[in-house]
């Protein structure tokens, strides 16, 4: 249906452009009014074709204007269908799932999650995180990628194409390091 709407919009735009150019040319008298009368007479000679064409264009315009999709709006998530009906899983729900996976690990804090869907409705996840300086980033990111894919597959049955992790910041551990104080000599 998207192709039909895009094609309709393209053809409509060309028609409006042609009409605007024609009206401009008649207004500035590049095209003579006698030629306009000749065009009208030509349409009058083929009245049946003109009427059928006008009716078809009016129906086409009506369908494009008033026809609404019967499917729910899937722009805010992914629409899954089966024999029982439809299920819309919103991007917010998926984002909350991902954040819960990230926040289960005490060494990582989610700073942002962005998701997108490719043409095959596979999920692409981009996670921005902050890690503690004592973590091994390569290991923790591999585990995080695996955990996110597993939870999304288990909860929504969506295939996760890729999980991209961006480390935004490395935070120092909040443990206070005690400085060694020199021992006091009792000998004076």
Buried (B, 14 or more C-beta within 10 A) or exposed (E): EEEEEEEBEEEBEEEEEEEEEBEEEBEEEEBEEEEEEEEEEEBEEEEEEEEEEEEEEEEBEEEBEEEEEEEEEBEEBBBBEEEEEEBBBEBEBBBEBBBEBBEEBEBBBBBEBBBEBEEEEBBBBBBBBBBBEEBEBEEBBEEBBEBBBEBBEEEBEBEBBEBEBEBEEEEEEEEEEEEEEEEEEEEE
